[in-house]
Structure formats: C-alpha cells, structure tokens
Amino acid sequence: MAERNSWSLGSALRGMFGRQTIDESTWDDLEDALLLADFGPVITDEILEELRGQVERFRTTDPRDLKRMLRETIEDRLAKFDPTLNLSARPAVTLVVGVNGVGKTTTIGKFARFLRNFGRTVVLGAADTFRAAAVEQLDTWAMRADVRIVRPQQYGQDPASVAYQTVEIAMREGIEMVILDTAGRLPTKAGLMDELTKIHRVVEKLTPVSEVLLVLDATTGQNGVSQAEAFIEHSGVTGLVITKLDGSAKGGFVLAVQERTGLPIKLIGTGESIDDLTGFTPHVFAEKLVGDA
C-alpha cells in the first residue's frame, strides 16, 4: 500500500511512475495513494475513471503521461472555484469564524502579517469577548504582525459592539483592512450563530463585510467539515482557510473540502511561523501535490 504523505503525493506515486508501463497494479497503487491522501472514495473513483478514459483515448502506456494527466486533472478540479480574496473595499472587513482548536486566532495573526507584507494597513478586532485567553492570544499576534488591535473594554462586552468600534476606528483613521476574531465554541446552540449574525448585521450599518472566512484544520479531515457545517449554513461564509497543512495533514483534503462545501479555499497555512500563510493557487498546489513523483 502507498506510503502516507501530507503535502505531496510524491513518495506514494514515485514508484508507480518509475515503471516501464501502465498496468492494473498501477491503478491499484494510485487508488491507495489517493485514498491515503484523503481525497475520499467518491473523488478518488471519479479521478480514476477520468484518467482511465484519458489513457485509453490517447493510447498511452507511459506512466509519465499518467503523472501529467493526474496533475492536470487535480488542477482542473481545484480551479473550478475562484480563490481570489475580495478585499477591494476600504475598509475591507473580514470576519473569521470556526470552532475552537482549528487555529483561528493564530490564522488571524498570520493573515494580518500577510496583508502587511503587501503594504496594507490593518486593525484587528478582538470580538471573541467571552474568552479572555482569546483576547490575550490575539493581542500577542497583533504585536508580532505589527498591527493595531481593538480589545473589549470589559469582560463579556457585546462582541458586536467591539466589531463596530473596530470598523469605526478603521473608517475614521483610514485603515485599509479590518480582521474580526469571533467566538469559536462548538455550534451546538443557536446562540453562537445568532451572535455571528448580529456582528455581521451591526458591521454592515457602517460598511459591507467583504469576506467571511471559515478556518478548518486539515488534520481533522472530513470530521472538521462536519463540525463546521453550522457556520457554513448560518454565517454567510465566502471562503475557506485550511490550517496545519504540514507534515501531519493530508493534501487531498483540499480538493475534497472544496467539492463538499462548494466554497473556495482562499488561504492555506503550512507551518507554525507567522509567514506560513499564503494565498491559494490551484496550479501551484497541484504541482506540489504531484510534482516530485
């Protein structure tokens, strides 16, 4: 069976693409590799069917052709979704949502740095007001990213009021980007979804919300998507951020999660440092996923 590999299928595919010809064992090994990479059974079957059709149509027996076809097939499926961040408004307001433990607050700090690297001015709003640790953590990341933060004036302050104050400051001072942290308790009660809806509504009294980004942990795979379905259903999510896509994650999850949710991946986190967050480019991702095989 293929060896598990997170960011690249290369180690799992290298042997089969180094063979002299494409035979039935090639297809078996490719199926194993895709399943272990967390593409899921449905997408794996679809990819194999498409590749078998291409191999037959072009009458090739060269595994190098199969490698190229696999890369192009993955890229084509990823590219069905537009990964562009819609941040042209001034200020551009981004709400960041997700369950606790997925790296949401850390992602906000990295996203702030990402925007700063493009010369944008940024302010963070600590609207997860019922968790003191979340506010302190966001404060630490704000210092690392060298951006301003608006903190609640008291424990348990209405999250929507913190969000409103943050946007108000951005508008008054000409700050280009606003990133709002939100509560991340598991959405087992309607209260959390109501709270997120209120933040959205209050902010839009001042300016439209540009993005609602849902943070997902790649290491939790499909279970993470199930946990986040309430956010997708109720929070007006516009895009996904995949975190922990490093040595412990599985790259096929990226394609699977886009197709399952119908939402584009806009950012990916691949490590622990503040600069380990990048925009998502289907061509680059597919090349890394398959390219070193």
Backbone as CSV, one residue per row, in Angstrom:
resi,resn,N_x,N_y,N_z,CA_x,CA_y,CA_z,C_x,C_y,C_z
1,MET,0.842,-1.199,0.000,0.000,0.000,0.000,0.871,1.242,0.000
2,ALA,0.343,2.338,-0.557,1.125,3.564,-0.682,1.458,4.149,0.672
3,GLU,2.597,4.770,0.750,3.039,5.434,1.976,2.274,6.729,2.173
4,ARG,1.854,7.007,3.388,1.142,8.240,3.689,2.077,9.439,3.555
5,ASN,1.607,10.494,2.881,2.380,11.724,2.769,1.412,12.879,2.758
6,SER,1.740,13.950,3.449,0.778,15.021,3.659,0.702,15.989,2.513
7,TRP,1.787,16.692,2.275,1.744,17.818,1.346,1.918,17.346,-0.076
8,SER,2.643,16.242,-0.280,2.886,15.756,-1.631,2.561,14.282,-1.735
9,LEU,1.964,13.917,-2.843,1.749,12.510,-3.123,3.010,11.843,-3.659
10,GLY,4.079,12.618,-3.773,5.270,12.152,-4.460,5.805,10.827,-3.979
11,SER,5.962,10.672,-2.663,6.559,9.434,-2.159,5.679,8.230,-2.446
12,ALA,4.360,8.454,-2.496,3.438,7.358,-2.772,3.388,7.018,-4.257
13,LEU,3.646,8.001,-5.113,3.496,7.812,-6.551,4.807,7.516,-7.265
14,ARG,5.918,7.829,-6.612,7.217,7.762,-7.299,7.480,6.376,-7.892
15,GLY,7.165,5.350,-7.127,7.414,4.002,-7.616,6.610,3.662,-8.850
16,MET,5.333,4.001,-8.840,4.493,3.607,-9.975,4.851,4.398,-11.235
17,PHE,5.260,5.663,-11.076,5.597,6.460,-12.251,6.997,6.140,-12.778
18,GLY,7.752,5.387,-11.998,9.073,4.986,-12.452,9.061,3.655,-13.192
19,ARG,7.884,3.045,-13.326,7.787,1.770,-14.014,7.855,1.962,-15.536
20,GLN,7.920,0.837,-16.226,8.046,0.863,-17.682,6.714,1.053,-18.386
21,THR,5.630,0.647,-17.721,4.338,0.692,-18.391,3.218,0.899,-17.372
22,ILE,2.029,1.206,-17.864,0.834,1.328,-17.027,0.109,-0.009,-17.056
23,ASP,-0.048,-0.640,-15.890,-0.795,-1.897,-15.826,-1.789,-1.827,-14.678
24,GLU,-2.452,-2.924,-14.404,-3.515,-2.893,-13.390,-2.968,-2.590,-12.002
25,SER,-1.730,-2.996,-11.723,-1.139,-2.678,-10.420,-0.912,-1.171,-10.272
26,THR,-0.681,-0.496,-11.399,-0.542,0.966,-11.352,-1.825,1.602,-10.838
27,TRP,-2.937,1.145,-11.368,-4.228,1.711,-10.954,-4.535,1.391,-9.487
28,ASP,-4.197,0.182,-9.049,-4.416,-0.188,-7.640,-3.592,0.703,-6.717
29,ASP,-2.326,0.910,-7.070,-1.457,1.732,-6.234,-1.900,3.196,-6.242
30,LEU,-2.367,3.664,-7.394,-2.845,5.041,-7.470,-4.092,5.227,-6.613
31,GLU,-4.980,4.252,-6.623,-6.171,4.316,-5.771,-5.781,4.383,-4.300
32,ASP,-4.839,3.538,-3.887,-4.367,3.559,-2.497,-3.807,4.936,-2.132
33,ALA,-2.996,5.483,-3.034,-2.340,6.761,-2.760,-3.357,7.878,-2.590
34,LEU,-4.363,7.916,-3.457,-5.373,8.978,-3.383,-6.221,8.843,-2.120
35,LEU,-6.559,7.619,-1.742,-7.365,7.422,-0.534,-6.572,7.821,0.709
36,LEU,-5.295,7.448,0.750,-4.472,7.802,1.904,-4.241,9.305,1.991
37,ALA,-4.283,9.965,0.852,-4.115,11.420,0.843,-5.420,12.149,1.142
38,ASP,-6.477,11.408,1.480,-7.753,11.971,1.934,-8.539,12.661,0.824
39,PHE,-8.429,12.133,-0.392,-9.317,12.613,-1.445,-10.740,12.118,-1.223
40,GLY,-10.893,11.031,-0.504,-12.208,10.446,-0.274,-12.568,9.477,-1.385
41,PRO,-13.424,8.479,-1.089,-13.732,7.434,-2.071,-14.435,7.935,-3.321
42,VAL,-15.336,8.887,-3.191,-16.091,9.364,-4.354,-15.173,10.080,-5.338
43,ILE,-14.389,11.044,-4.826,-13.486,11.799,-5.704,-12.411,10.881,-6.269
44,THR,-11.912,9.952,-5.457,-10.916,9.001,-5.946,-11.451,8.207,-7.125
45,ASP,-12.669,7.690,-6.999,-13.274,6.924,-8.098,-13.445,7.792,-9.341
46,GLU,-13.864,9.034,-9.155,-14.068,9.927,-10.299,-12.756,10.225,-11.013
47,ILE,-11.705,10.482,-10.225,-10.395,10.776,-10.821,-9.870,9.552,-11.582
48,LEU,-9.995,8.371,-10.987,-9.514,7.160,-11.652,-10.273,6.903,-12.949
49,GLU,-11.577,7.096,-12.916,-12.380,6.893,-14.125,-11.962,7.865,-15.227
50,GLU,-11.752,9.126,-14.846,-11.332,10.118,-15.823,-9.953,9.788,-16.395
51,LEU,-9.034,9.374,-15.541,-7.684,9.057,-16.005,-7.668,7.807,-16.883
52,ARG,-8.448,6.807,-16.524,-8.532,5.610,-17.372,-9.036,5.982,-18.770
53,GLY,-10.019,6.883,-18.800,-10.547,7.326,-20.087,-9.500,8.054,-20.920
54,GLN,-8.708,8.895,-20.264,-7.667,9.626,-20.988,-6.574,8.693,-21.497
55,VAL,-6.157,7.754,-20.653,-5.121,6.798,-21.064,-5.581,5.991,-22.277
56,GLU,-6.854,5.581,-22.255,-7.389,4.815,-23.379,-7.519,5.680,-24.632
57,ARG,-7.978,6.916,-24.447,-8.201,7.804,-25.589,-6.902,8.157,-26.301
58,PHE,-5.851,8.400,-25.500,-4.569,8.784,-26.093,-3.659,7.576,-26.342
59,ARG,-4.154,6.382,-25.982,-3.436,5.130,-26.258,-1.989,5.174,-25.754
60,THR,-1.836,5.651,-24.532,-0.500,5.721,-23.942,-0.311,4.611,-22.920
61,THR,0.911,4.146,-22.820,1.282,3.199,-21.763,2.422,3.753,-20.916
62,ASP,2.715,5.042,-21.088,3.840,5.688,-20.410,3.371,6.269,-19.070
63,PRO,3.897,5.785,-17.939,3.494,6.323,-16.626,3.747,7.823,-16.490
64,ARG,4.706,8.361,-17.247,4.949,9.807,-17.183,3.754,10.585,-17.720
65,ASP,3.072,10.031,-18.714,1.851,10.662,-19.213,0.755,10.629,-18.144
66,LEU,0.685,9.509,-17.441,-0.317,9.387,-16.382,-0.057,10.402,-15.279
67,LYS,1.202,10.609,-14.941,1.541,11.614,-13.930,1.059,12.995,-14.357
68,ARG,1.335,13.373,-15.607,0.901,14.683,-16.112,-0.622,14.788,-16.110
69,MET,-1.298,13.745,-16.526,-2.761,13.742,-16.546,-3.334,13.890,-15.144
70,LEU,-2.721,13.212,-14.172,-3.178,13.319,-12.785,-3.045,14.750,-12.288
71,ARG,-1.882,15.354,-12.526,-1.670,16.731,-12.096,-2.688,17.678,-12.741
72,GLU,-2.914,17.524,-14.028,-3.854,18.398,-14.736,-5.286,18.179,-14.280
73,THR,-5.637,16.926,-13.990,-6.991,16.623,-13.513,-7.249,17.270,-12.158
74,ILE,-6.277,17.139,-11.241,-6.421,17.761,-9.920,-6.508,19.277,-10.054
75,GLU,-5.637,19.841,-10.880,-5.652,21.290,-11.064,-6.985,21.760,-11.638
76,ASP,-7.507,21.058,-12.632,-8.783,21.453,-13.245,-9.915,21.436,-12.230
77,ARG,-9.918,20.436,-11.363,-10.986,20.347,-10.362,-10.839,21.442,-9.313
78,LEU,-9.595,21.723,-8.902,-9.370,22.799,-7.933,-9.765,24.156,-8.513
79,ALA,-9.504,24.348,-9.812,-9.699,25.655,-10.449,-11.161,25.973,-10.730
80,LYS,-12.073,25.050,-10.425,-13.496,25.343,-10.589,-13.964,26.394,-9.589
81,PHE,-13.161,26.640,-8.571,-13.507,27.591,-7.517,-12.529,28.761,-7.569
82,ASP,-13.043,29.971,-7.410,-12.204,31.176,-7.502,-11.591,31.492,-6.141
83,PRO,-10.252,31.419,-6.003,-9.623,31.649,-4.709,-9.323,33.112,-4.402
84,THR,-9.772,34.021,-5.241,-9.432,35.435,-5.079,-10.059,36.015,-3.815
85,LEU,-9.253,36.688,-3.009,-9.779,37.423,-1.853,-10.409,38.726,-2.328
86,ASN,-11.627,38.964,-1.899,-12.340,40.177,-2.314,-12.135,41.269,-1.257
87,LEU,-11.045,42.000,-1.400,-10.662,42.976,-0.387,-10.428,44.354,-1.006
88,SER,-11.232,44.703,-1.996,-11.041,45.986,-2.679,-11.720,47.148,-1.961
89,ALA,-12.694,46.846,-1.098,-13.392,47.924,-0.371,-12.446,48.568,0.637
90,ARG,-12.760,49.801,1.040,-11.987,50.498,2.060,-12.931,51.090,3.104
91,PRO,-12.880,50.586,4.344,-12.042,49.444,4.725,-12.640,48.128,4.229
92,ALA,-11.780,47.141,4.013,-12.230,45.791,3.685,-12.343,45.016,4.993
93,VAL,-13.548,44.570,5.313,-13.805,43.901,6.591,-13.896,42.396,6.377
94,THR,-13.096,41.654,7.139,-13.118,40.196,7.093,-13.519,39.658,8.454
95,LEU,-14.582,38.850,8.490,-14.938,38.094,9.693,-14.272,36.728,9.593
96,VAL,-13.646,36.287,10.679,-13.018,34.967,10.702,-13.777,34.101,11.706
97,VAL,-14.285,32.963,11.226,-15.123,32.094,12.052,-14.551,30.682,12.052
98,GLY,-15.000,29.865,13.013,-14.547,28.477,13.099,-14.618,27.975,14.517
99,VAL,-14.628,26.664,14.669,-14.706,26.075,16.003,-13.382,26.260,16.727
100,ASN,-13.427,26.191,18.047,-12.194,26.291,18.831,-11.232,25.166,18.471
101,GLY,-9.950,25.505,18.452,-8.934,24.493,18.254,-8.424,24.344,16.834
102,VAL,-9.024,25.063,15.889,-8.600,24.913,14.489,-7.449,25.847,14.122
103,GLY,-7.082,26.744,15.057,-6.021,27.710,14.761,-6.555,29.031,14.253
104,LYS,-7.758,29.380,14.673,-8.425,30.584,14.165,-7.685,31.859,14.544
105,THR,-7.377,32.028,15.817,-6.709,33.250,16.262,-5.301,33.345,15.684
106,THR,-4.599,32.231,15.657,-3.273,32.191,15.037,-3.359,32.586,13.570
107,THR,-4.366,32.077,12.889,-4.554,32.398,11.473,-4.781,33.886,11.267
108,ILE,-5.520,34.506,12.175,-5.767,35.942,12.056,-4.454,36.714,12.134
109,GLY,-3.594,36.320,13.070,-2.293,36.977,13.170,-1.472,36.812,11.913
110,LYS,-1.480,35.602,11.346,-0.733,35.346,10.115,-1.345,36.099,8.937
111,PHE,-2.671,36.178,8.911,-3.348,36.907,7.837,-3.010,38.395,7.905
112,ALA,-2.950,38.923,9.114,-2.557,40.326,9.283,-1.154,40.556,8.737
113,ARG,-0.240,39.639,9.034,1.122,39.754,8.522,1.138,39.638,6.991
114,PHE,0.358,38.706,6.477,0.218,38.510,5.031,-0.194,39.817,4.351
115,LEU,-1.174,40.508,4.923,-1.642,41.774,4.348,-0.603,42.878,4.519
116,ARG,0.068,42.881,5.668,1.122,43.874,5.905,2.259,43.712,4.894
117,ASN,2.552,42.472,4.532,3.598,42.224,3.547,3.262,42.802,2.181
118,PHE,1.981,43.043,1.940,1.541,43.683,0.701,1.336,45.187,0.884
119,GLY,1.828,45.697,2.020,1.790,47.136,2.242,0.463,47.673,2.734
120,ARG,-0.420,46.813,3.217,-1.730,47.261,3.685,-1.689,47.596,5.184
121,THR,-2.483,48.570,5.576,-2.645,48.864,6.996,-3.785,48.007,7.540
122,VAL,-3.623,47.526,8.783,-4.527,46.509,9.323,-4.875,46.832,10.766
123,VAL,-6.132,46.583,11.135,-6.539,46.618,12.533,-7.307,45.334,12.841
124,LEU,-7.029,44.747,14.006,-7.723,43.545,14.451,-8.773,43.908,15.485
125,GLY,-9.896,43.211,15.439,-10.948,43.389,16.431,-11.118,42.118,17.245
126,ALA,-10.921,42.203,18.563,-10.997,41.023,19.435,-12.443,40.821,19.883
127,ALA,-13.265,40.287,18.985,-14.694,40.150,19.259,-15.061,38.799,19.869
128,ASP,-14.063,37.968,20.206,-14.321,36.761,20.989,-14.200,37.163,22.457
129,THR,-15.203,37.888,22.928,-15.069,38.621,24.193,-15.292,37.768,25.434
130,PHE,-15.842,36.579,25.290,-16.133,35.763,26.468,-15.008,34.792,26.803
131,ARG,-13.917,34.862,26.046,-12.769,34.004,26.308,-11.549,34.895,26.439
132,ALA,-11.163,35.174,27.688,-10.054,36.099,27.940,-8.777,35.636,27.248
133,ALA,-8.575,34.319,27.205,-7.368,33.788,26.573,-7.320,34.136,25.094
134,ALA,-8.495,34.188,24.449,-8.542,34.516,23.024,-8.101,35.948,22.796
135,VAL,-8.518,36.847,23.664,-8.145,38.255,23.537,-6.644,38.417,23.741
136,GLU,-6.103,37.753,24.761,-4.666,37.844,25.027,-3.842,37.240,23.883
137,GLN,-4.324,36.129,23.359,-3.610,35.490,22.256,-3.611,36.400,21.023
138,LEU,-4.762,36.999,20.729,-4.838,37.895,19.583,-3.946,39.112,19.778
139,ASP,-3.871,39.591,21.005,-3.000,40.728,21.318,-1.537,40.378,21.007
140,THR,-1.128,39.157,21.370,0.236,38.705,21.090,0.500,38.660,19.592
141,TRP,-0.450,38.127,18.832,-0.273,38.045,17.386,-0.295,39.427,16.733
142,ALA,-1.075,40.345,17.290,-1.087,41.713,16.761,0.289,42.352,16.898
143,MET,0.939,42.111,18.039,2.298,42.650,18.231,3.274,42.014,17.248
144,ARG,3.156,40.705,17.047,4.059,40.027,16.109,3.876,40.544,14.683
145,ALA,2.638,40.810,14.320,2.353,41.263,12.960,2.512,42.773,12.809
146,ASP,2.736,43.453,13.941,2.895,44.907,13.943,1.653,45.613,13.419
147,VAL,0.497,45.220,13.990,-0.762,45.862,13.620,-1.503,46.277,14.888
148,ARG,-2.456,47.144,14.706,-3.249,47.645,15.830,-4.326,46.626,16.212
149,ILE,-4.746,46.660,17.470,-5.824,45.790,17.933,-6.818,46.608,18.750
150,VAL,-8.098,46.296,18.600,-9.145,46.882,19.433,-9.654,45.780,20.352
151,ARG,-9.460,45.986,21.651,-9.835,44.994,22.649,-11.173,45.369,23.282
152,PRO,-11.890,44.385,23.845,-13.098,44.726,24.608,-12.738,45.564,25.827
153,GLN,-13.591,46.488,26.165,-13.330,47.373,27.308,-13.609,46.688,28.636
154,GLN,-14.357,45.576,28.581,-14.633,44.805,29.789,-14.952,43.366,29.405
155,TYR,-14.755,42.462,30.345,-15.027,41.047,30.090,-16.497,40.861,29.702
156,GLY,-16.722,40.084,28.646,-18.088,39.793,28.246,-18.771,40.913,27.487
157,GLN,-18.026,41.933,27.083,-18.630,43.007,26.294,-19.292,42.419,25.050
158,ASP,-20.375,43.017,24.626,-21.092,42.563,23.442,-20.112,42.469,22.260
159,PRO,-19.926,41.290,21.686,-18.974,41.148,20.576,-19.266,42.088,19.408
160,ALA,-20.549,42.296,19.130,-20.912,43.168,18.011,-20.454,44.601,18.252
161,SER,-20.438,45.017,19.519,-20.007,46.384,19.808,-18.502,46.536,19.592
162,VAL,-17.730,45.492,19.920,-16.281,45.525,19.652,-16.039,45.579,18.147
163,ALA,-16.786,44.780,17.406,-16.652,44.776,15.947,-16.993,46.155,15.379
164,TYR,-18.058,46.748,15.884,-18.492,48.075,15.417,-17.405,49.121,15.699
165,GLN,-16.858,49.091,16.926,-15.811,50.049,17.295,-14.579,49.897,16.403
166,THR,-14.237,48.643,16.090,-13.057,48.385,15.260,-13.234,48.977,13.872
167,VAL,-14.392,48.737,13.270,-14.663,49.264,11.929,-14.738,50.784,11.954
168,GLU,-15.327,51.312,13.026,-15.433,52.772,13.173,-14.045,53.419,13.200
169,ILE,-13.124,52.819,13.952,-11.748,53.329,14.022,-11.082,53.260,12.649
170,ALA,-11.282,52.140,11.957,-10.683,51.981,10.626,-11.180,53.055,9.674
171,MET,-12.464,53.346,9.725,-13.039,54.353,8.834,-12.535,55.749,9.193
172,ARG,-12.435,56.006,10.471,-12.005,57.324,10.928,-10.529,57.574,10.634
173,GLU,-9.709,56.527,10.754,-8.263,56.696,10.620,-7.710,56.239,9.273
174,GLY,-8.601,55.803,8.382,-8.152,55.411,7.053,-7.381,54.106,7.016
175,ILE,-7.663,53.207,7.959,-7.021,51.892,7.969,-7.700,51.017,6.914
176,GLU,-6.892,50.333,6.096,-7.437,49.664,4.916,-8.122,48.330,5.204
177,MET,-7.595,47.558,6.148,-8.070,46.200,6.387,-8.513,46.008,7.834
178,VAL,-9.685,45.420,8.009,-10.204,45.073,9.331,-10.383,43.557,9.385
179,ILE,-9.806,42.926,10.404,-10.000,41.483,10.602,-10.624,41.284,11.974
180,LEU,-11.771,40.625,12.007,-12.516,40.453,13.252,-12.472,39.003,13.714
181,ASP,-11.934,38.780,14.914,-11.985,37.469,15.544,-13.389,37.287,16.119
182,THR,-13.901,36.058,16.081,-15.241,35.798,16.607,-15.202,34.560,17.487
183,ALA,-16.271,34.353,18.236,-16.338,33.212,19.143,-16.265,31.913,18.366
184,GLY,-15.659,30.890,18.985,-15.462,29.634,18.295,-15.938,28.418,19.055
185,ARG,-16.866,28.622,19.982,-17.400,27.445,20.663,-18.122,26.567,19.659
186,LEU,-18.188,25.260,19.965,-18.896,24.363,19.064,-20.337,24.839,18.893
187,PRO,-20.825,24.879,17.662,-22.135,25.466,17.394,-23.286,24.531,17.740
188,THR,-23.381,24.166,19.023,-24.446,23.270,19.458,-25.691,24.030,19.903
189,LYS,-25.545,25.352,20.041,-26.682,26.182,20.429,-26.878,27.267,19.389
190,ALA,-28.123,27.693,19.238,-28.414,28.744,18.264,-27.748,30.051,18.647
191,GLY,-27.397,30.203,19.945,-26.848,31.473,20.418,-25.602,31.916,19.682
192,LEU,-24.697,30.995,19.391,-23.458,31.366,18.723,-23.732,31.857,17.310
193,MET,-24.596,31.159,16.593,-24.918,31.582,15.235,-25.634,32.935,15.243
194,ASP,-26.505,33.126,16.231,-27.187,34.418,16.362,-26.180,35.538,16.609
195,GLU,-25.162,35.232,17.434,-24.133,36.219,17.747,-23.363,36.620,16.491
196,LEU,-22.998,35.633,15.671,-22.264,35.906,14.436,-23.123,36.704,13.459
197,THR,-24.393,36.356,13.397,-25.314,37.104,12.531,-25.429,38.549,12.984
198,LYS,-25.452,38.754,14.297,-25.547,40.117,14.836,-24.298,40.922,14.497
199,ILE,-23.113,40.309,14.644,-21.870,41.006,14.293,-21.929,41.456,12.840
200,HIS,-22.330,40.557,11.975,-22.427,40.854,10.546,-23.372,42.024,10.310
201,ARG,-24.525,41.959,10.945,-25.552,42.988,10.750,-25.097,44.347,11.266
202,VAL,-24.462,44.366,12.438,-24.019,45.629,13.037,-22.902,46.265,12.216
203,VAL,-21.948,45.446,11.763,-20.857,45.971,10.940,-21.405,46.596,9.663
204,GLU,-22.405,45.959,9.077,-22.921,46.440,7.797,-23.760,47.710,7.929
205,LYS,-23.981,48.174,9.149,-24.543,49.517,9.328,-23.508,50.577,8.939
206,LEU,-22.227,50.176,8.998,-21.145,51.096,8.648,-20.608,50.846,7.240
207,THR,-20.395,49.564,6.911,-19.795,49.215,5.620,-20.051,47.741,5.352
208,PRO,-20.124,47.327,4.092,-20.337,45.900,3.800,-19.190,45.034,4.306
209,VAL,-19.518,43.811,4.677,-18.499,42.816,5.017,-17.955,42.239,3.717
210,SER,-16.640,42.278,3.550,-16.025,41.825,2.302,-15.864,40.305,2.244
211,GLU,-15.436,39.707,3.345,-15.198,38.268,3.380,-15.625,37.700,4.733
212,VAL,-16.166,36.474,4.710,-16.366,35.683,5.923,-15.578,34.394,5.706
213,LEU,-14.455,34.272,6.401,-13.550,33.144,6.185,-13.708,32.107,7.292
214,LEU,-13.948,30.883,6.885,-14.083,29.767,7.818,-12.752,29.032,7.895
215,VAL,-12.215,28.892,9.103,-10.942,28.204,9.305,-11.201,26.728,9.594
216,LEU,-10.532,25.856,8.824,-10.632,24.418,9.014,-9.241,23.837,9.244
217,ASP,-9.161,22.854,10.109,-7.909,22.167,10.433,-7.791,20.937,9.538
218,ALA,-6.779,20.916,8.662,-6.633,19.812,7.714,-6.439,18.472,8.407
219,THR,-5.885,18.470,9.624,-5.606,17.200,10.294,-6.881,16.505,10.770
220,THR,-7.988,17.264,10.876,-9.253,16.656,11.301,-10.038,16.103,10.121
221,GLY,-9.638,16.432,8.910,-10.270,15.879,7.720,-11.762,16.132,7.661
222,GLN,-12.490,15.110,7.207,-13.929,15.268,6.986,-14.690,15.552,8.283
223,ASN,-14.162,15.087,9.421,-14.820,15.381,10.701,-14.848,16.874,10.971
224,GLY,-13.774,17.561,10.581,-13.720,19.000,10.766,-14.770,19.721,9.953
225,VAL,-15.031,19.217,8.758,-16.066,19.830,7.927,-17.432,19.635,8.575
226,SER,-17.670,18.454,9.118,-18.957,18.189,9.783,-19.164,19.144,10.955
227,GLN,-18.100,19.367,11.740,-18.204,20.289,12.874,-18.545,21.699,12.418
228,ALA,-18.085,22.066,11.234,-18.206,23.452,10.770,-19.462,23.710,9.943
229,GLU,-20.296,22.685,9.757,-21.426,22.847,8.839,-22.403,23.926,9.293
230,ALA,-22.547,24.105,10.603,-23.447,25.161,11.089,-22.939,26.539,10.692
231,PHE,-21.615,26.725,10.730,-21.044,28.001,10.282,-21.325,28.222,8.805
232,ILE,-21.155,27.176,8.013,-21.386,27.290,6.573,-22.845,27.633,6.296
233,GLU,-23.733,27.028,7.059,-25.160,27.214,6.831,-25.656,28.590,7.279
234,HIS,-25.110,29.097,8.387,-25.697,30.289,9.012,-24.837,31.547,8.965
235,SER,-23.563,31.441,8.609,-22.679,32.589,8.796,-22.304,33.320,7.513
236,GLY,-22.888,32.912,6.392,-22.584,33.599,5.147,-21.140,33.445,4.724
237,VAL,-20.563,32.253,4.946,-19.151,32.020,4.644,-18.887,32.214,3.152
238,THR,-17.805,32.959,2.844,-17.432,33.230,1.454,-16.200,32.457,1.013
239,GLY,-15.442,31.917,1.958,-14.232,31.197,1.592,-13.671,30.442,2.775
240,LEU,-12.712,29.560,2.486,-12.115,28.697,3.490,-10.641,29.012,3.678
241,VAL,-10.172,28.812,4.914,-8.742,28.842,5.225,-8.394,27.470,5.792
242,ILE,-7.445,26.785,5.168,-7.036,25.463,5.633,-5.733,25.602,6.403
243,THR,-5.762,25.229,7.680,-4.574,25.319,8.526,-3.943,23.940,8.720
244,LYS,-2.706,23.951,9.228,-1.989,22.732,9.608,-1.812,21.782,8.421
245,LEU,-1.632,22.358,7.247,-1.405,21.549,6.050,0.095,21.303,5.933
246,ASP,0.612,20.587,6.935,2.051,20.357,7.021,2.312,18.860,7.140
247,GLY,3.297,18.487,7.909,3.686,17.085,7.973,2.653,16.150,8.549
248,SER,1.612,16.675,9.178,0.612,15.799,9.781,-0.718,15.842,9.040
249,ALA,-0.790,16.589,7.942,-2.056,16.735,7.222,-2.032,15.956,5.921
250,LYS,-3.175,15.914,5.240,-3.286,15.153,4.001,-3.786,16.080,2.895
251,GLY,-2.967,16.192,1.838,-3.222,17.191,0.806,-4.507,17.016,0.033
252,GLY,-4.992,15.771,-0.122,-6.227,15.556,-0.867,-7.437,16.188,-0.225
253,PHE,-7.344,16.470,1.065,-8.437,17.116,1.783,-8.785,18.463,1.156
254,VAL,-7.789,19.129,0.578,-8.012,20.446,-0.019,-9.047,20.367,-1.137
255,LEU,-8.894,19.387,-2.023,-9.868,19.219,-3.097,-11.201,18.721,-2.553
256,ALA,-11.152,17.759,-1.633,-12.372,17.179,-1.088,-13.227,18.224,-0.384
257,VAL,-12.593,19.117,0.374,-13.366,20.079,1.146,-14.006,21.132,0.239
258,GLN,-13.321,21.515,-0.832,-13.940,22.470,-1.762,-15.185,21.856,-2.403
259,GLU,-15.067,20.612,-2.827,-16.182,19.980,-3.527,-17.330,19.647,-2.576
260,ARG,-17.001,19.353,-1.335,-18.058,19.033,-0.361,-18.829,20.285,0.061
261,THR,-18.112,21.386,0.254,-18.767,22.602,0.754,-19.250,23.532,-0.360
262,GLY,-18.643,23.412,-1.547,-18.960,24.355,-2.614,-18.349,25.720,-2.389
263,LEU,-17.352,25.787,-1.489,-16.713,27.064,-1.149,-15.247,27.045,-1.575
264,PRO,-14.733,28.178,-2.050,-13.331,28.225,-2.467,-12.373,28.296,-1.285
265,ILE,-11.226,27.649,-1.434,-10.135,27.843,-0.484,-9.399,29.105,-0.881
266,LYS,-9.228,30.017,0.066,-8.597,31.300,-0.241,-7.212,31.449,0.388
267,LEU,-6.965,30.745,1.485,-5.659,30.815,2.153,-5.312,29.433,2.691
268,ILE,-4.011,29.128,2.721,-3.571,27.880,3.335,-2.404,28.159,4.275
269,GLY,-2.419,27.470,5.415,-1.332,27.569,6.383,-0.542,26.280,6.387
270,THR,0.772,26.385,6.248,1.595,25.180,6.095,2.632,25.002,7.197
271,GLY,2.620,25.856,8.217,3.612,25.731,9.279,3.253,26.600,10.463
272,GLU,4.210,26.755,11.371,3.948,27.441,12.630,4.381,28.903,12.641
273,SER,5.248,29.306,11.732,5.765,30.675,11.788,4.750,31.674,11.241
274,ILE,4.959,32.930,11.543,3.998,33.970,11.188,3.875,34.153,9.678
275,ASP,4.874,33.723,8.929,4.832,33.868,7.474,4.344,32.614,6.762
276,ASP,3.888,31.625,7.523,3.438,30.367,6.918,1.951,30.386,6.583
277,LEU,1.512,31.461,5.938,0.149,31.549,5.423,0.247,32.176,4.043
278,THR,-0.331,31.525,3.059,-0.228,32.020,1.693,-1.581,31.968,1.004
279,GLY,-1.694,32.724,-0.077,-2.861,32.606,-0.920,-2.877,31.251,-1.601
280,PHE,-4.057,30.820,-2.012,-4.197,29.501,-2.628,-4.213,29.632,-4.147
281,THR,-3.296,28.899,-4.802,-3.211,28.895,-6.262,-3.329,27.446,-6.742
282,PRO,-4.419,27.088,-7.440,-4.610,25.692,-7.848,-3.435,25.095,-8.608
283,HIS,-2.859,25.848,-9.552,-1.752,25.312,-10.346,-0.557,24.962,-9.450
284,VAL,-0.207,25.882,-8.564,0.936,25.658,-7.680,0.667,24.489,-6.746
285,PHE,-0.549,24.428,-6.214,-0.880,23.362,-5.271,-0.821,22.004,-5.944
286,ALA,-1.407,21.895,-7.147,-1.405,20.617,-7.865,0.017,20.198,-8.203
287,GLU,0.850,21.166,-8.567,2.242,20.867,-8.897,2.986,20.332,-7.679
288,LYS,2.772,20.944,-6.512,3.426,20.482,-5.295,2.890,19.104,-4.876
289,LEU,1.609,18.918,-5.083,0.979,17.673,-4.657,1.503,16.469,-5.438
290,VAL,1.706,16.667,-6.729,2.085,15.561,-7.617,3.492,15.695,-8.141
291,GLY,4.033,16.917,-8.125,5.187,17.255,-8.930,6.472,16.530,-8.646
292,ASP,6.709,16.059,-7.409,8.004,15.444,-7.157,7.978,13.928,-7.297
293,ALA,6.879,13.438,-7.881,6.783,11.985,-8.049,7.731,11.500,-9.134
